Amino acid sequence: MAKRLTVIFVVCLFLVSVVVGGALAATAQKKSTEKRVRHISWDINWGGAGEELIFAPASSKYSIGGAKDDHPECIDSLGTHTNFYDVNGPFIRHDQVGHTWYDFQKNGSVGRMISVTAGGYRHFSWTYCEGAYPGADRYVDANCFNPIGAFVGQNHAAGGHNKNAGYSNQLHMPDGKSVIIHHRTAGTGLDPCWWSMITMEEELCSGNYPIHFDIPDTIKDCSSGEEGMWPKADMYYDETKDTVYFHIVMTEGNTEPVPNVVAYERCKMDPDNLNTMICESYVNGATASYTLTAGTNYSNPPTNVISHFDTSCSVTPVVTVSPAPGSKRVAIAYLRPCCDGSCDYLSDIAYLESMNNGDDWIDGSNWDPPTIVNITDFGCDGNERGFHDLSACYDYNDSLHIIYLTCGFDPTNPGYYQPG
């Protein structure tokens, strides 16, 4: 079957909020910051054969107040707050899997917050806060729904006092154990300030996350000096090598309205040995390899450098691995500036793709620079631009799909935009 790329041009804001998981920005500011929070409890719903992430109702996607919808009655009914809806025949079941006071669950692209295993386990993770932030401690919280129909309950997977974890993305190992990638602060007096982390369950659907890896996040030629943040990942399991590969993207942690570098690394491990991980990146003309040991005292040195592949005006990169049998295709989709040096929502939609599990990105044969496909090529003078976020996936026929949003733009009136 001929491979194909499907690009979905979205003109309905409501559709984007459902399909992409509410990934549209709440305001027209250049980049959301860590401090954009509101007082809210959060419902995650799933239904039928196709799980779907649905946020609590928003007063206005473009109001300064953002999404706000308090549900105090839900907090004490975790796992039992259930409704059934008849939609064209089949039942859709809605369960509350957790709550939080931190409603801003993403900056830019939202990524994946639910994963479903072959054995029927459903893993969920999100940013949890005990009260108004800043002030209250921030965590990555998680829950698991097992095949017999029971929740393990909301648990802290990472974070805590002076370790403000958040912006999680959800994966799982071949045996179903939960894997969460996120960032967090290092703790009082430690440097660098922000760390990107991989956190794992030791036992399937246990709610216990004792395994933590501080992955490399120092980006080569990053002018701001900030570490990589807002990491997202997807996983490929090579049965012939009995090796798990995590494909990881992250964005320079700079909140200034300028193009920020976006980086990639690949980390691998033996699924039977959860204490050791090897992360790789093509740096300075050679493959750099870093061996990490799981622990609770993190010490990934800033000399563990990874390389970037382009720049973006928002936290947009997402990475996806094909589920097609025998495929090793990996793609990174993101928004890149259509006019060099400008970040007034002047973005194109682009992607890069590896056909061999990222080997050509790691050995340098398709890196420095990699082959980048610009889908839109809007240029500097048109009146349409890519806007803030996107999502991507492969289907079981090995075809890549990218969904994104554009807005109307007036080059003679910088700062003006009209969502479309």
Secondary structure as UniProt FT lines:
FT   STRAND          5..10
FT   HELIX           13..19
FT   TURN            20..21
FT   TURN            34..35
FT   TURN            48..49
FT   TURN            61..62
FT   TURN            64..65
FT   HELIX           72..77
FT   TURN            78..80
FT   STRAND          82..86
FT   STRAND          91..95
FT   STRAND          114..116
FT   TURN            118..119
FT   STRAND          122..129
FT   TURN            133..135
FT   STRAND          138..145
FT   TURN            147..148
FT   STRAND          155..160
FT   TURN            161..162
FT   STRAND          166..172
FT   TURN            174..175
FT   STRAND          178..185
FT   TURN            188..189
FT   STRAND          194..200
FT   TURN            204..205
FT   STRAND          211..214
FT   STRAND          218..219
FT   TURN            220..221
FT   TURN            223..224
FT   STRAND          228..238
FT   TURN            239..242
FT   STRAND          243..252
FT   STRAND          260..269
FT   TURN            271..272
FT   TURN            274..275
FT   STRAND          276..283
FT   TURN            284..285
FT   STRAND          286..293
FT   TURN            302..303
FT   STRAND          305..312
FT   STRAND          318..321
FT   TURN            325..326
FT   STRAND          330..337
FT   TURN            340..341
FT   STRAND          347..354
FT   TURN            357..358
FT   HELIX           359..362
FT   TURN            365..366
FT   STRAND          373..374
FT   TURN            379..381
FT   STRAND          384..394
FT   TURN            396..397
FT   STRAND          400..409
FT   TURN            411..412
FT   TURN            414..415
FT   STRAND          417..419
//
